[in-house]
Amino acid sequence: MAVLTSVAPVPDFSPVEHANGEKISRRRLKAIFSGSVGNLVEWYDWYAFSAFSLYFSASFFPSGDTTAQLLQTAGIFALGFLMRPIGGWMFGRIADKMGRKQSMTLSVLLMSLGSLLIALTPTYQTVGIVAPILLLTARLLQGLSVGGEYGVSATYLSEMATRSRRGFYSSFLYFTLIGAQLLALGIQLVLLKVLLTEAEMMAWGWRIPFVIGAVLSIVALYLRQNLDETAAFTSQKVKPEELRGSLKVLWHYPRSVLKVVGLTLGGTLAFYTLTTYMPKFLVNTGHMTKGTATNICFLALLGFAAMQPVFGSLSDRIGRRPLLIGFGVLGALGSVPLLTALSRPTVPWVTLLLLLLASVAVSGYTSISAVVKSELFPVEIRALGIGLPHALSVAVFGGTAEYIALWCKGIGHESYFYWYVSGCIAISLLVSLMMDETRLTSLHDTDGSEADLPEFAGVRPVLPES
């Protein structure tokens, strides 16, 4: 039996049995848990920027109307996404050459530095143009870090999972990703309702969450230093180093790369519209108070997070493709009426219900995003294959979502953005309709190392993409 590298003195491979009779070692569960918690901390640092931009935008830009300040802040938010393809390439290459664990540890260090820089940056009123420049620098560092985080975390969780539960365990990527937003909003609620007034939050309180993010990164660093390396990566270290994490090898999988781009295009736009942009949309367009919008988005995100393992587990039973098609159909047909309804003042519980219904649709993508993409690539280029095309798509469509929405509002045609979301999801639907069921053609099953572990015995290999 293959033994994973570990800092623990006495490995514990005692199994835990699932309801379906499949057994998974406690050590593997611990690795999945630790990887997920570390992922939550890093994504918290990333989302704190968006969650608190309503409060710090005036501190970094000249006085003006709220929409103009939010537009400038959204521009820096979008520029941070431009670093993500570089991060996807850099950290994906490190993960495929040197290990998933080492890549994940380096990325969290970089994220911590970005958060600390935001927390310590003086205001525009104090240092002038230097303030937005420092804010941009910090955001670029965070973009570089989080650009590699998705691909490496998706790879790690999917490789640590057992074959018949891969969808369920991989769903914890978005569970913790959404959980990071919940943590950011939860801290916001505590600060506003318990510790600070809104004026204090606007003046200096917005720095607190970034200090918290820098401190939490130490926790993430500890967890990642104690992670086991995946057996899949360990088994392929015998392959020549120039073949691992190589763009030359990745180009042999053009269809897989295009599938990642096509699926991410609509999925990331829907996700960022529903999550990071929604609090601003409800305040700036729906004319809600900041407190009410925060409460509603917190509850909606709580439900959204709970849906991830449910849908992930469902994909292990019925396949990934039906969920992707469901997201595509509901998103393409429902985006315009949903956003139109949310743009009009209404009672809070109706808004919450609409957001929960939208979360059901978007969960068809988010819950299985990691596992679908990981099943498209062999182990030697898996982190790079997921990370680079995903980061490129997120940079172009997810990172610009808020900026495009505010621009459409600024020119007096906000509904153009609603149709833009619907059209992008329709493209992802076409990709879903044309692709095979990845659960049945998974390239995880050709990694070799899984057969050495008890829970992978008897797995039938599948030929890789030609």
N, C-alpha and C positions, 0 to 999 in steps of 0.2 A: 504493500500500500504506500502510495506517495505521501510524504509528510511535508506540510507547508512550513516555511521558515517562520519562526516566532521568537519573540523576546520572552515568552512565558516559560518558566523552568519546567513545568510538567504539563504537556499538552493534554487537553480533555476532549476526546473524540466520542464520549458517551452520547448516544443518539437520542433525539427527541422525535416522537412519532406524530405525524399529522393525522387529521381525521381520515384522509384517504389511504392511510397505511404506509405512506412514504416516510422514511427516516432521514433526518438531517442532524449532523453533529452539533453539539452545543457550541463548540468552538467556531463553527461556521456561522451560527446564529449571532455569536458575539461579534464576529467580523462584520457581518451585515449591519448590525446595530451601530457599531462604532463608526463605520463608514457613513451611515446615514446621519448620525449626529454631527459628525464633522462637516458633512455637506450642508446641514441646516445652519451651522454657525457661519460658514463662508457666504452662503446666499443671504443671510441676514445682513451682513455688511453691505452687500450689493443693493438690497431693497430699502435699506434705511434711507438712502439718498432720495428715492422716489417718495417714500412715505412722509418724509419731513420737508420736502421741497416747498410745500405750501407755506412753511414757516421760515425757511432760511433764504428763499429766493430774493427777498428785499435786501438781505444783508450783503449780497455779492454783486448787485447790479444797481445802476442809478435809479432814482425814484421815477415811477411811472405808473401806468395802470396795471392791474393784476395780471391780465392776459399777456401783456408784453413781458413782464418779469417771468411768468411761467414759461413763456415761449423761449426766452433766453436760457432758463434752467433746463428746459427740455432739449435744447440744442446741445448743451454739455452732456446731458443724459445720452443723447444719440451718438455724440462723438466717442463716448466711452465704449459704445458697441463696435466702433471701427477697430478697436484693439482686439476684439474677440477672435477674429480669424487668425491673427498672429498668435494669440494665446492658444487657440485650438491646435494650430500647427506645432508650436513650441512644446507645450505640455503633452500633447498627444505623442509626439516623437520621443520625448523623455519617457513616457509611460510604456511605449512599445519597446524601447531599447534598454531602459534601466529599471523599469518596474512601475507598477501602478502606485504602490505605496510612496515611493520617492517623489513622483510627480505630484501627488495629492498633498504631500507635506510642503513642497516648495510653493505651491499655489496659495496655500493659506497664509504663508509668511508675507507674500506680496499683497494679499488682500488686507492684512492687518496694517501694513504700512500706509495704504491708501486711506483707510478709515481714520487713522491717527492724524494724518495730514489735514483731512477735512475738519476734524475736531479742533485743531489748533490754528487754522487759517484766520487771520484778521478780517474784518468786514471791509466792504468797499468804502464806507465812510472814513475808515482809518487809513487804508493804504492805497485806495484808488484801484487802478487797473490790475495791480498785483493780485488782488483778491480773486477775481474770476480766473486768472491765469493759474493760481495755486489750486483752485477748485478743479479746473480742467486737468491739471497734472495728476491730482489724486484720482480723478475718475478714469483717466487713461490707465493708471496702474491697476485699478480695480477691474477694468475691462480686460486687461491682459490676463489677470488672474482667473476671472470667472470664465473667460473664453476657453480655458483648458479644463475647468472644473466639470462641465457637463459631460464631455466625452470620456474623461477618465473615470468619473463616478459611475456613469452608465456602464462602462466596461467592467469596473470592479464589482458592482452589485450583480450584474448579469453573470459574471464568471464565478462568483461565490454562491450563486443560487443553484438549486438542483434543477434538472431538466424539466420535470413536470410542474414545478412551482416557479419557473423563471419569470413569468409575467407578474406574479404576486410580489416577489421580492424586489424586482426591478421597479415596481410602482412606487417604492419608497423614495426613489429619486425625486419625483414630483411631490410626494407627500411631505418630504422635508423641505423642498423648495417652496411650497405653499406655506408650510409651517414657519419658514423664515419670514415670510410676509406677515403672518399672524403675530409672530414675536415682535416685529417692528411696530405693527399697529397696536399690539397690547401694551408695549412700552409707551407709545403715544397716548393711549387712553389713561394709563396710570399717571403720566406726567400732567395731563390736562385736567383730569378729574380729581386728583388727590394731591399732587405736589406743587403744581404751578398754575398761574393764571395764563390766559392766552397771550397777554402782553409780555409776560416773562418768557414764555415759549418763543415768541417772535424775537425777543431781544437776545437771549443767550441759551435758553433751555434746549434749543434744537441741537446743541453740541453734545448733550448727554448721551443720546443713542449711539453716536459715533465713538465716544469713549468706551461705552459698553461693548461695542463691536470689536474694538481693539483688544479689550480684556478677554472677551469670549474666544478670540482667535488663539489665545494661549491654551485654552481647553481643547480646541480643535487640533492644535499642534500636538498636544500630548496624546490624544486619541489616535492620530494618524501615525505617530512614531511607534505606536504599539500595535498597528495593524499587521495581520498576516498577509503575505503576498499570495496572489491567486495561484492555484495549481496549473491553470492554463498557461499563464505567463512563464512559470518555472519550467514547464515541459518544453517550451519552444526556444529556450535560451541556447539550445544546441544548434539552432539555425544560424547562418552567417549574420553578423551584426548589420551588414549593409542591407539586408533584406527586411530587417525589423524597423518599423516606423519609417519606411521609405516611400516617398512620393512616387517613385518609379513603379513600385509594386502596387500602390494604390490605384494608379492609372489602368491597371489590369481589371479593375472593377468599376467601369464607368456607369453601368446601369445602377449599381448600388449607390454610388455617389449622387446620381441624379434623383434616385428615390428619396434619399435623405433630404436633398434640397426641396423637392416637390412636397414632401410631407410636412417639412418644417415651415415652409412658406406660409401656408394658411394657419397652421397650428400655433406658431409663435405669435402671429398677429392677433389671433383670437385670444390667446392667453394674456398678452400684455394689455390688450384693450380691456379685458375682464378684470384684471388685477391692478396693475400699476397705474393705468390711466383712469380707472373708474372713479376713485375718490375725487379727483380733480373734475371729472366730467359731471358728477353729481352736484358739486359745488358751483362750478363755473357755468354750467348749462342748465342743470336741473334746479338750480337756485336753492339747494339745501344748505343748512348751516354746516360748518366744518365738523362739528361734534356729531351731528346726526349721520352725515356721510361716513364718518369713521366707524361709528357703531354698526351701521348696516354692512359696510364692507368687511368688517371683522367677522360678523356672523356668517356672511356669505362665504368667506374664505374658510371658515371652520367647517362648513358643510362640504365645500369643494375639496378640502384636504381629506375628509373622511371617505369621500367617494373613490379616492385613488386605489387603495388596496382592494376595494370591492370590484372595481372594473378590471384591475390587474388580474385578480383571481378568476374573474369571468373569462378573460382572454386565454387562460390556461385550459378552459373547458371548451369554448366554442371557437377559439382562434383570435388572431389579432385583426384580421381584415374586416370582419363584420363591425367591430367597434370603430375602425377608421372610416368606413363607409357611413356609419351612423352619424359620426361627427361631421362628415362632409355634407351630407344631405341636410341635417338640421342647421348647420352653420350657414350654408349657402342660402337657404330659404328663410331662415329666421333672424339673421343679423340686422337687416334693415328695420323690420317691425319692432324688434327688441330695443334697439338703440333709439328709435323714434319714441317709443313709449317711455323709456328712461329719461329722455330729454325734457319731458313735460312734468311739471310739479304734480306730485301725488302723495298719498299717505305712505309712511315708511314701510309698512308691512308688505304693500304691493311691490315696492321697489326690491325688497329682500326676496320675495317670491320669484320675481323676474330674474334676479341674479342667480338664484339657486337653480332655476330651470336652465339658464345659460350654462351653469357649471356642469350639469348633467351632460349636455351636448359636448362641451369642451373636454370633459373627462375621457371621452372616446379617443382623444388624441393623447392627452397628457399622461394618463395612467400607463400607456404602453409605448410611449415615445422611446424610452431607453431600450427596452427589450427588442422592439422591431428593428431599430437601427443597429443594435449590437449583433443581431442574428444575420445581418447582411454581409459581415466581414470576417475573415479568418483572424486568428489570435495575433499574428505578427503585425497586423496593421489596424487592429480593431479600434484602439483609442484614437488614432489619427483619422481613421475612416469615419468615425462618428463625429469627432471633435471639429475637424476643419470644415466640411460642408455644412454642418449644423451651425457653426459660428458665423460662417459667411451669410447664411440665410437669416439668422437672427439679427445680424448687424444691419442688413438691408431692410428687413420687414419688421422685426420686433423692435429694434432700437429706434426706428423712425416713426413708430405708430403714434406716439404722443405728439411728436412734432407735426406730423401731417394732420392729425386731428385738430390741433390748435390753429394751424395755418388755414385749414378749411373754415374754421369758425371765424378767423380773422378777416377772411374775404367775404364773409356773409353767406357761405354755402356749406354749412356743417354737415348736411346730409350727404355730400359727396364722400365723406369718410365712411359713412355707413355702407355705401355701395362698394367702396374700395375693399372693406373687410369681407363683404359677401363674395366679391369676385375672386379674391385670393384664396378663400376657403374652397370655392368651386374648383380651382386649379388643383388643390390638394385632393379633392374628391376624385378627379380624373386619374391622378396617380394611384390612388387606392384601388380604383376599379380595374386598373391595368396590371397591378402587381400580384405576385403569388402570395399564398399564405406562408409567412416566414416561420411560423411554428413548426411547419412540416418540412421546411428546407433550411433549417437553421445551420449556419456554419460553426456554431458552438459544438455541434456534434462531431466535428472533424478535428477538434483540438487535440484529442488523444489522451490528455492527462485525466479527463473525467472518468475514463474507464478504469483508472487505478483506484478510484474512490468507491466505497461500497454503494452509495446511493446512485451511482452512475452505471452500475453494472448492467450489461445487456443493451446499451444504447446503440442503435443502428446508425452508422456513419452516412453522411449525405455529401455528394460530390459538390465541390465549390463552383462558383460561377465561372463559366468559360469565357 
